Amino acid sequence: MKDRRYKGQGRVEFLANMERIRTELVQGWPIRAIYDRLSEEGSIHFGYDQMVRYIHKFIRGEPAEKMDKEDLQPGPVPESLEVKPKKSKGLSKGLIGTPDDIKTEDLYGKQPKPKA
């Protein structure tokens, strides 16, 4: 018979192992490796996706209501990340414009000229 699971049991297992998880994250271990190790030991009985959610909730972040408004304000964008608009060179590859603007070359590529 399968052991009965209770709501919140995964959270309790995570919190019981939280210091170990935090230490391994600081050491540079991937979350997947930590999850696999704890799961094989039988220390946790929940899925990998839930492990990621618990790490973000309990280790890496704070609830939004505890954050200062300054933390939520966007900072300046570095010049290397700024998006610069590209200059259009006529009709794009998509069919944008009026039907008169569309050339058969745009639809089918360059066609050989018929011999007379």
Rosetta blueprint (number, residue, H / E / L):
1 M L
2 K L
3 D L
4 R L
5 R L
6 Y L
7 K L
8 G L
9 Q H
10 G H
11 R H
12 V H
13 E H
14 F H
15 L H
16 A H
17 N L
18 M H
19 E H
20 R H
21 I H
22 R H
23 T H
24 E H
25 L H
26 V H
27 Q H
28 G L
29 W L
30 P L
31 I H
32 R H
33 A H
34 I H
35 Y H
36 D H
37 R H
38 L H
39 S H
40 E H
41 E H
42 G L
43 S L
44 I L
45 H L
46 F L
47 G L
48 Y H
49 D H
50 Q H
51 M H
52 V H
53 R H
54 Y H
55 I H
56 H H
57 K H
58 F H
59 I H
60 R H
61 G L
62 E L
63 P L
64 A H
65 E H
66 K H
67 M L
68 D L
69 K H
70 E H
71 D H
72 L H
73 Q L
74 P L
75 G L
76 P L
77 V L
78 P L
79 E H
80 S H
81 L H
82 E L
83 V L
84 K L
85 P L
86 K L
87 K L
88 S L
89 K L
90 G L
91 L L
92 S L
93 K L
94 G L
95 L L
96 I L
97 G L
98 T L
99 P H
100 D H
101 D H
102 I L
103 K L
104 T H
105 E H
106 D H
107 L H
108 Y H
109 G L
110 K L
111 Q L
112 P L
113 K L
114 P L
115 K L
116 A L
